[in-house]
C-alpha cells in the first residue's frame, strides 16, 4: 500500500521535479522544431520526444505525492499519479512499436482525465491549505494544459520551467509555508 508519509517521497521529490523539467524541455524543443510524421506514428527524433514525455510522467509521481503531503490531501495526487503512470507505460508501448496501439485512445483519454482531474483537485487542496504560494497551486493544472494540448506550441518548455521552480523550492525548503504560530498574550 502507498505510504504518503514516506520520507522517500520527500527525498525524491526535488531531484525528480528537476529531472522532469529537463525531460519536458527536451520534449518541448523537439515539438516546436520537428514536424510530426503523423497522428499515431512515431519516427526518428519523435522517439526522443515521446521518451522524454514518458520520463517526465513517471518522474512527476513522487513530486505530486510530495505536494499531497504538503496539502494534507491525497485523493487528487493518487488520481494524477495513476493517470501519469499508466500514460507513461502506454507511451513506452507506442515508442517501442513505432506507432500507437489500437487501444491507445481507449486508455489515453481516461488517464489524461485522471491526470488533469487529479491536478485540479490537488491544486485546490494546496490553495485551500495555504501551505504553498498561490502561483504553485494555481499553476499545477495549467502544467497539464501546457504539457499535452499546447505541446505542439512548445508548451512543455513552460511546464518544465514550472517543475524546475518547484524542484528548486523543494530542494531549498522554500516551497512549504509553515503554519503561523499564535502568540499567547498574557
N, C-alpha and C positions, 0 to 999 in steps of 0.2 A: 504494500500500500504506500501511497505517496505521503511523505512527511514534509509538510510545508515549513516546519520549523528546523529543518536540517541545516546545520552550519555549512554543509557542502554547497547548498544553493547560494548562500551568502558569499562563499569564496569564489564560486564560478561565475557569478553574475557579471561583474565588471569586465573581466577579460573576454567573456562570451559576447557581451554587448559591443565591445570594441572590435572584436574579430568579425562579428556580423556586420558591423558598419563597413568594414573593408570589403566584405563579400557583396554587400548591396551596392557599394560604389562601383565595383568591377562590373556587376550586372548592369547598372545604370549606364555606364560609359559604353558598354557593348550595345545596349539597346538603342542609344542615340546615334551611334556611329556605324552600325551594321544593319543593312536591310534584311528583314526576316525572310526566310525562304518559304514559309507557309504557316498556316494556322496551326497545324498539328505535326509538322515535320521539323526535325532538328538536324542541322547540317553545320559543319565547320565550327566557327567560333561560337555559334549558338550553344554548343555543348558546354562551353565555359560559362556562358550566361546562365543556363539552366542549372549547372552545377553550383554556381555562386548563390542562386536563389535557394537551392536545396540546403547548402551550408548555413545560409542566413536563417532559414526557417528552423532548423534544428538547434542552432546556437542560441536562438532567442528564447527557447523554452526555459532555461534557468533564470534568464533575466526577467521574464514575465512572472515566474514563480517568486522571484525576489520582490517584485513590485507587489505581488499579492501579500507577502509577508508584511511589507510596509503598510499596505492598505488595511490589513486585518480581514480581508475578504478573499476567498479563494475561488468561488464559482466561475467568475469571468476568466481568471487565469487558467483554470483547468480546461475550460472550453476552448480558449485560444490555443493553449498548448497542444490539446488533442488535434485541433484543426491543422496547426502548423506541422505537427509530427506526421500526420497521415499525408498531408500535401507534400511534405519533404520526401517521404518514402515513395509517393506516386511519381514525383519528378525524377527520382532515381530510375524508376522503371522506364519512363519516357526517354531519359537521356541514354540509357543503355540500348534501348531498342531503336533510337533514332526517330521515333515518332510516338505520339500519344497512343496508349492502348484504347481499344474500343470503349471501355468503361470509364475513360478519363473524366468526361463531363459529369457522369453519374456520381463520381467520387469527389471531384474538384469543387463542384458547386456547394455541397454541404460542408466540406472542410473550410472553404472560404467564408461561408456564413458563420461557422463556429469561430473562426479566427477573428472576423470583424465583430461579431456579437460579443465575443469574449473581451476584445479590446475596448468596446464601448462600455461594457459592464465594469471592467477593471478601471477604466478612465473615470467613470462616475464614482466608483468607490474611492479612488485616490483623491479626487477632487473633494468629496464629502469629508474624507478623513483630515484634510488639510495638512497632511504629513509630507507632501511634496509640492514644489512650485506648481501653480495652476497651469503653466505652459506645458509642463511634463504630462499632467493628467489629460489636458485637452488634446495635446499632440499625439497621444498614443493611438487613438483610432485613425487619425489622419495618416499615420505611417502606413496603414494597410492601403489606403487610397493611393498613396504615393508609390508603394511597392508594386501593386498589381494594376489597377485601372490606369494609372498615369505612368506606368513603366515605359511605355513607348516614347514618352517625352522626357525620359531621364529622371522620373520621379524617385526612383530607387536611390539616386545620389542624395536627394534631400532627406529621404528616410534614413539613409546611412549616417547623415550628419546628426540627426536626432539621436540615433542609438550611440553614436560616438560621444555626444554630450552626456547621455545617461550613463554610459560606461565610465567616463571620466569622473562624473559626480559620485557614482558608486565607489569608484576606486579611492577617491579622496574624501569619502564620507561627507559629501556635501549635498546629497540628494534628499535624504530623510531629515525632515524637520522634527525636532523633539517637541513633545507637548510642553506648553508653558506650565511652570510650577507656580501654584498660588502661594503668595507670601502671606503668612498669617500676621495680622496686626493685633497688637495687644493694647 
